Amino acid sequence: MTQSKKRILDAFTSPADLKLLNDDELKILCQEIRGEIIDVTSKTGGHVASSLGAVEIIVALHSVMNCPKDKIVYDVGHQSYAHKLLTGRLSQFDTLRQYGGISGFPKPSESVFDVHPSGHASDSLSVAFGLAKARDLSGDDFKIADVIGDSSLVGGMAFEALNHIGQEQTPMMIVLNDNGMSISRPVGALVRHLGMMRAKASYQHTRDAVQELMEARGGIGQELVDFGRNLKDSFKQMVIPQTMLFEQLGIVCTAPVDGHDITALREIFETCLESPCPTLVHVVTKKGKGYPPAEENPEIWHGVGPFDPKTGEFKKNTSKAPKYSNVFGDAIVKEAEHNPDVVAITAAMKDGTGLSKFAARFPRRFFDTGITEEHALGMAAGLSIGGKKPVVAIYSTFLQRAIDQIIVDNAINRENVVLCIDRAGLVGADGPTHTGAFDITYLRMIPNMRMLAPSNEAELVNGLHTAMMLDGPISIRYPRGCGEGVPIPQNPEVFKIGKSVERRAGNDIAILGFGHMLPACMDAAKRLEAQGISARVVDMRWIKPLDVDAIVAACKTKLVVTAEEGVIAGGAGDGVLEVMEARNLSTPVLQIGLPDKFVEQGTVEQISHVLGIDGEGIAAQITEKLRSLNIL
């Protein structure tokens, strides 16, 4: 970002420089960081609201800690932009989320200040606790702070970690970034003081010593202990009721602290970092803080594309085709209008999965479980047992967290659950933690699971309608972004189970395209035609069951090519090989898909080209394979 006036931010070489600043200067720095985040994300897109809301938390943490010796673990990590700016990446910040640039999430290979490659919610407490235990076992003395949001804290994994942390009493500080409640000023001053006092080591030692002394005096002493505990808990329940759960788990919890008051944050952080037991600092923030458009619509500004920083207007999508998530959203409403048993479930992604219209039209039939994918799939099984037709819409990368529930709760009993897998395949700028690379593999292995892969938005509507007509679990995978611009069917058709459609005739080779790869396969066929190679292109539609007849017919050509936007290992191509092996078919096969490595960030077009899975890359791989077989 070009500045006409020198900023405090520009002078930073490491977080240690924060210790040279007073609170007033830190406040100025926070505003400079916000300006930098808004300026850069207006060009690159990114997680704006969450990062703006966490600026003071991150500045305060780095000002009282000694990183990288001390460790800050972020949950999800999309609020960590200020952390990146303070840890030597200011000059690279304009490459945020770009191909070859810095990640939008913490990334240990990028910086020694990044502890954990956080991208999914609710896992940071487990990671931070494990790190704390490793520290204690090694006799080290570094401090650990975990920054977790209120929505992430509802995840089952977070509760499992909290239970263990409280049991072990391992010293670590949990910063609960709560952007869902307000602070009551009259009560806040009192309970802030109480929280500060209770977090101190002296309080802990005094409380434990008094309790041990009274218990040693027999029955009367124990009654006094119980009375005192009940009185204390009653008072806490009255003035700070939100602390009770954590206290009962054995974690000392402070009263709510203004998350944009740098002085208050530094004071409470310094105290809690010295505590001999686990502490939770309840910090209340405002999403989008300092940028009115993001403050007014924080959900919309959670993750955005480029925008005008002055007006907050998003740059318009040039594609005339609808987004897949919107096509799904419209289609599920129509299905629900004709079938009163249809219910919809998502895990904190109502807008992202296109279910907002369904929620408005059928509020009693819509369930947002929060960031609880395992619970969502378990609940879906119960709804199915109760005679409903649950449709679960979750991103591919998040659905992989519920593999056990898909298997045990749904597949074994053949529950009538439809898994609508959004963001399947490449996702672009969010990088490896969000790429939908594995759903084909982890679902294909499950007995009783049927799998559809629509090649365009019309096929998605037809595929969803087909799923509604079938019993047992079925999944539908579709990509992020816009469709192909084909007409949306007003009267959807029902697919024949396990049957494909030939989209282009050809005799030399056969390309079996799965899902969103079909347009690239068609492009590759045209390129090959220019080289005198006749390529048949088949829209396979079904990943499971596969169209055996289409595979057998493909084996009558010189080369069978499988193309999928998922990992090759265990994917649809492997399924084709299994069919061929069972029938002793020996035609050469070329499998095209995502390689056995994590896919880095960049635009979908860039990554597709680099991986050789766009039309040009597919044609080139086929040509090379034919030459290696001495067919060309």
Backbone hydrogen bonds, N-H to C=O, Kabsch-Sander energy under -0.5 kcal/mol:
donor,donor_aa,acceptor,acceptor_aa,energy
11,A,8,I,-1.5
12,F,9,L,-1.4
13,T,14,S,-0.5
17,D,14,S,-1.8
18,L,15,P,-1.9
19,K,16,A,-1.4
20,L,17,D,-1.6
21,L,18,L,-1.8
26,L,22,N,-2.2
27,K,23,D,-2.0
28,I,24,D,-1.7
29,L,25,E,-2.3
30,C,26,L,-2.2
31,Q,27,K,-1.5
32,E,28,I,-2.0
33,I,29,L,-2.5
34,R,30,C,-2.2
35,G,31,Q,-2.2
36,E,32,E,-2.2
37,I,33,I,-2.6
38,I,34,R,-2.6
39,D,35,G,-2.3
40,V,36,E,-2.5
41,T,37,I,-2.6
42,S,38,I,-1.5
43,K,40,V,-1.6
44,T,40,V,-2.3
45,G,41,T,-2.5
46,G,304,V,-2.5
48,V,46,G,-1.3
48,V,301,W,-0.6
49,A,301,W,-2.5
51,S,47,H,-0.8
52,L,48,V,-2.5
53,G,49,A,-1.8
54,A,50,S,-0.9
55,V,52,L,-0.9
58,I,54,A,-2.2
59,V,55,V,-2.6
60,A,56,E,-2.8
61,L,57,I,-2.4
62,H,58,I,-2.4
63,S,59,V,-1.6
64,V,60,A,-1.2
64,V,61,L,-0.8
65,M,61,L,-1.7
69,K,66,N,-0.8
70,D,66,N,-2.3
71,K,143,K,-2.8
73,V,71,K,-0.5
73,V,145,A,-2.9
74,Y,72,I,-0.5
75,D,147,V,-2.6
76,V,74,Y,-0.5
76,V,120,H,-1.0
77,G,75,D,-2.5
80,S,77,G,-1.5
84,K,80,S,-1.9
85,L,81,Y,-2.1
86,L,82,A,-1.6
87,T,83,H,-0.7
87,T,84,K,-0.7
89,R,84,K,-1.4
93,F,89,R,-0.6
93,F,90,L,-1.1
95,T,92,Q,-2.5
96,L,93,F,-1.7
97,R,102,I,-2.9
98,Q,95,T,-2.5
101,G,98,Q,-2.5
110,E,107,K,-2.6
111,S,107,K,-1.2
114,D,111,S,-1.3
115,V,72,I,-0.6
115,V,113,F,-0.7
118,S,116,H,-2.7
123,D,120,H,-0.6
127,V,123,D,-1.7
128,A,124,S,-3.3
129,F,125,L,-2.5
130,G,126,S,-2.4
131,L,127,V,-2.3
132,A,128,A,-2.3
133,K,129,F,-2.4
134,A,130,G,-2.1
135,R,131,L,-2.3
136,D,132,A,-2.3
137,L,133,K,-2.6
138,S,134,A,-1.7
139,G,135,R,-0.7
139,G,136,D,-0.8
140,D,135,R,-2.3
145,A,71,K,-2.5
146,D,173,M,-2.9
147,V,73,V,-2.9
148,I,146,D,-0.6
148,I,175,V,-2.6
150,D,177,N,-1.7
153,L,149,G,-1.6
154,V,151,S,-0.7
155,G,152,S,-1.6
158,A,155,G,-0.5
159,F,155,G,-1.6
160,E,156,G,-2.2
161,A,157,M,-2.1
162,L,158,A,-2.6
163,N,159,F,-2.2
164,H,160,E,-1.6
165,I,161,A,-3.1
166,G,162,L,-2.6
167,Q,163,N,-1.6
168,E,164,H,-2.6
169,Q,165,I,-1.9
170,T,165,I,-0.8
173,M,144,I,-2.6
174,I,172,M,-0.5
174,I,279,T,-3.1
175,V,146,D,-4.0
175,V,173,M,-0.6
176,L,174,I,-0.8
176,L,281,V,-2.4
177,N,148,I,-2.9
177,N,175,V,-0.9
178,D,176,L,-1.2
178,D,283,V,-3.5
179,N,177,N,-0.8
185,R,183,I,-0.7
188,G,184,S,-3.2
189,A,185,R,-1.5
190,L,186,P,-0.6
191,V,187,V,-2.6
192,R,188,G,-2.1
193,H,189,A,-1.4
194,L,190,L,-2.2
195,G,191,V,-2.9
196,M,192,R,-2.2
197,M,193,H,-2.5
198,R,194,L,-2.6
199,A,195,G,-1.2
200,K,196,M,-0.7
200,K,197,M,-1.0
204,Q,200,K,-1.6
205,H,201,A,-2.6
206,T,202,S,-2.5
207,R,203,Y,-2.8
208,D,204,Q,-2.4
209,A,205,H,-2.5
210,V,206,T,-2.6
211,Q,207,R,-2.1
212,E,208,D,-2.4
213,L,209,A,-2.3
214,M,210,V,-2.4
215,E,211,Q,-2.3
216,A,212,E,-1.5
217,R,214,M,-1.2
218,G,215,E,-1.3
222,Q,218,G,-2.4
223,E,219,G,-2.3
224,L,220,I,-2.1
225,V,221,G,-2.3
226,D,222,Q,-2.7
227,F,223,E,-2.6
228,G,224,L,-3.0
229,R,225,V,-2.7
230,N,226,D,-2.6
231,L,227,F,-2.7
232,K,228,G,-2.7
233,D,229,R,-2.8
234,S,230,N,-2.5
235,F,231,L,-2.2
236,K,232,K,-2.6
237,Q,233,D,-2.6
238,M,234,S,-1.5
239,V,235,F,-2.4
240,I,236,K,-2.8
243,T,240,I,-1.9
244,M,241,P,-1.3
247,E,243,T,-2.4
248,Q,244,M,-2.6
249,L,245,L,-1.1
250,G,247,E,-1.4
251,I,246,F,-2.8
252,V,250,G,-0.5
252,V,278,P,-1.8
254,T,280,L,-2.6
255,A,191,V,-0.6
257,V,282,H,-2.6
259,G,257,V,-0.6
259,G,284,V,-3.2
261,D,258,D,-1.7
262,I,260,H,-0.8
265,L,261,D,-2.4
266,R,262,I,-2.2
267,E,263,T,-2.0
268,I,264,A,-2.4
269,F,265,L,-2.6
270,E,266,R,-2.3
271,T,267,E,-1.7
272,C,268,I,-2.6
273,L,269,F,-2.4
274,E,270,E,-0.6
274,E,271,T,-0.9
275,S,272,C,-1.2
279,T,172,M,-2.2
280,L,252,V,-3.2
281,V,174,I,-3.3
282,H,280,L,-0.7
283,V,176,L,-2.4
283,V,281,V,-1.0
284,V,257,V,-3.1
284,V,282,H,-0.5
285,T,178,D,-2.0
285,T,283,V,-0.6
287,K,285,T,-0.5
288,G,49,A,-2.8
289,K,286,K,-1.6
291,Y,288,G,-2.2
294,A,291,Y,-1.1
295,E,288,G,-0.5
295,E,291,Y,-2.0
296,E,292,P,-2.5
297,N,293,P,-1.4
301,W,297,N,-1.8
302,H,299,E,-1.2
304,V,46,G,-2.7
307,F,42,S,-1.6
308,D,313,E,-2.9
312,G,308,D,-3.3
315,K,306,P,-2.0
324,Y,481,G,-2.7
327,V,323,K,-2.3
328,F,324,Y,-2.7
329,G,325,S,-2.3
330,D,326,N,-2.4
331,A,327,V,-2.3
332,I,328,F,-2.7
333,V,329,G,-1.3
334,K,330,D,-1.7
335,E,331,A,-2.2
336,A,332,I,-2.2
337,E,333,V,-1.8
338,H,334,K,-1.0
338,H,335,E,-0.5
339,N,335,E,-1.0
342,V,339,N,-1.7
343,V,389,K,-1.6
344,A,365,R,-2.5
345,I,391,V,-2.6
346,T,367,F,-2.1
347,A,393,A,-0.5
348,A,346,T,-0.7
353,T,349,M,-2.2
354,G,351,D,-1.2
355,L,350,K,-2.2
356,S,350,K,-0.6
359,A,355,L,-2.5
360,A,356,S,-2.1
361,R,357,K,-2.4
362,F,358,F,-3.4
365,R,362,F,-1.5
366,F,363,P,-0.9
367,F,344,A,-2.4
369,T,346,T,-2.3
369,T,367,F,-0.7
372,T,370,G,-2.7
376,A,372,T,-2.5
377,L,373,E,-2.0
378,G,374,E,-2.1
379,M,375,H,-3.2
380,A,376,A,-1.9
381,A,377,L,-1.7
382,G,378,G,-1.8
383,L,379,M,-2.5
384,S,380,A,-2.3
385,I,381,A,-2.5
386,G,382,G,-1.8
387,G,384,S,-1.9
388,K,383,L,-2.7
389,K,341,D,-2.9
391,V,343,V,-2.6
392,V,390,P,-0.5
392,V,418,V,-3.1
393,A,345,I,-2.7
393,A,391,V,-0.6
394,I,392,V,-0.7
394,I,420,C,-1.6
396,S,422,D,-2.6
398,F,395,Y,-0.5
399,L,395,Y,-2.3
400,Q,396,S,-1.2
401,R,398,F,-1.7
402,A,399,L,-2.3
403,I,400,Q,-0.8
406,I,402,A,-2.1
407,I,403,I,-2.2
408,V,404,D,-3.0
409,D,404,D,-0.5
409,D,405,Q,-0.8
410,N,405,Q,-0.9
411,A,406,I,-2.6
412,I,407,I,-2.2
414,R,411,A,-1.3
415,E,410,N,-2.8
417,V,415,E,-2.1
418,V,390,P,-2.5
419,L,417,V,-0.6
419,L,474,I,-2.9
420,C,392,V,-3.0
420,C,418,V,-0.7
421,I,419,L,-0.8
421,I,476,I,-3.3
422,D,394,I,-1.2
422,D,420,C,-1.0
424,A,421,I,-0.5
424,A,478,Y,-2.4
425,G,436,G,-2.0
429,A,427,V,-0.6
431,G,428,G,-1.6
434,H,431,G,-1.5
435,T,431,G,-1.1
436,G,425,G,-2.7
437,A,435,T,-1.7
442,Y,438,F,-2.7
443,L,439,D,-1.7
444,R,440,I,-2.3
445,M,441,T,-1.0
446,I,443,L,-1.6
449,M,446,I,-1.4
450,R,448,N,-0.5
450,R,473,P,-1.6
451,M,544,K,-3.2
452,L,475,S,-3.1
453,A,541,R,-3.3
460,L,456,N,-1.6
461,V,457,E,-1.8
462,N,458,A,-2.3
463,G,459,E,-2.8
464,L,460,L,-2.6
465,H,461,V,-2.1
466,T,462,N,-2.3
467,A,463,G,-2.4
468,M,464,L,-1.7
469,M,465,H,-0.8
469,M,466,T,-1.0
470,L,466,T,-0.7
470,L,467,A,-0.8
474,I,417,V,-2.1
475,S,450,R,-2.5
476,I,419,L,-2.9
477,R,452,L,-2.1
478,Y,421,I,-2.3
480,R,426,L,-0.5
483,G,322,P,-2.6
495,F,493,E,-0.6
499,K,496,K,-1.6
501,V,539,D,-2.4
503,R,501,V,-0.5
503,R,537,V,-2.6
504,R,537,V,-1.7
508,D,534,S,-1.2
509,I,534,S,-2.0
510,A,559,L,-2.4
511,I,536,R,-3.6
512,L,510,A,-0.6
512,L,561,V,-3.9
513,G,511,I,-0.9
513,G,538,V,-2.6
514,F,563,A,-2.3
515,G,453,A,-1.0
515,G,513,G,-0.6
517,M,514,F,-1.4
518,L,515,G,-2.1
521,C,517,M,-2.1
522,M,518,L,-2.6
523,D,519,P,-2.2
524,A,520,A,-2.5
525,A,521,C,-2.1
526,K,522,M,-1.7
527,R,523,D,-1.9
528,L,524,A,-2.5
529,E,525,A,-2.1
530,A,526,K,-1.3
531,Q,528,L,-1.3
532,G,529,E,-1.7
533,I,528,L,-2.5
534,S,532,G,-0.6
535,A,533,I,-0.7
536,R,509,I,-2.7
536,R,534,S,-0.5
537,V,504,R,-2.1
538,V,511,I,-2.8
539,D,501,V,-3.2
540,M,513,G,-2.5
540,M,538,V,-1.0
542,W,540,M,-4.0
543,I,451,M,-2.3
544,K,451,M,-1.5
548,V,546,L,-1.3
551,I,547,D,-1.7
552,V,548,V,-2.6
553,A,549,D,-2.4
554,A,550,A,-2.1
555,C,551,I,-1.6
556,K,553,A,-1.5
557,T,554,A,-1.8
558,K,508,D,-2.9
559,L,508,D,-0.6
560,V,588,P,-2.6
561,V,510,A,-3.1
561,V,559,L,-0.5
562,T,590,L,-2.4
563,A,512,L,-2.2
564,E,592,I,-1.9
566,G,564,E,-1.0
567,V,437,A,-2.8
568,I,594,L,-2.0
571,G,568,I,-2.2
575,G,571,G,-1.4
576,V,572,A,-1.8
577,L,573,G,-2.1
578,E,574,D,-2.0
579,V,575,G,-1.8
580,M,576,V,-2.4
581,E,577,L,-2.7
582,A,578,E,-2.1
583,R,579,V,-1.0
584,N,581,E,-1.2
585,L,580,M,-2.7
586,S,584,N,-0.5
590,L,560,V,-2.7
591,Q,589,V,-0.5
592,I,562,T,-3.0
592,I,590,L,-0.6
594,L,566,G,-2.8
597,K,595,P,-2.0
607,I,603,T,-2.7
608,S,604,V,-2.6
609,H,605,E,-2.0
610,V,606,Q,-2.6
611,L,607,I,-2.6
612,G,608,S,-0.6
612,G,609,H,-0.8
613,I,608,S,-2.8
614,D,608,S,-0.7
618,I,614,D,-2.9
619,A,615,G,-2.2
620,A,616,E,-2.2
621,Q,617,G,-2.5
622,I,618,I,-2.3
623,T,619,A,-2.5
624,E,620,A,-2.3
625,K,621,Q,-2.2
626,L,622,I,-2.6
627,R,623,T,-2.1
628,S,624,E,-2.1
629,L,625,K,-1.3
630,N,627,R,-1.6
631,I,626,L,-3.0
632,L,626,L,-0.8
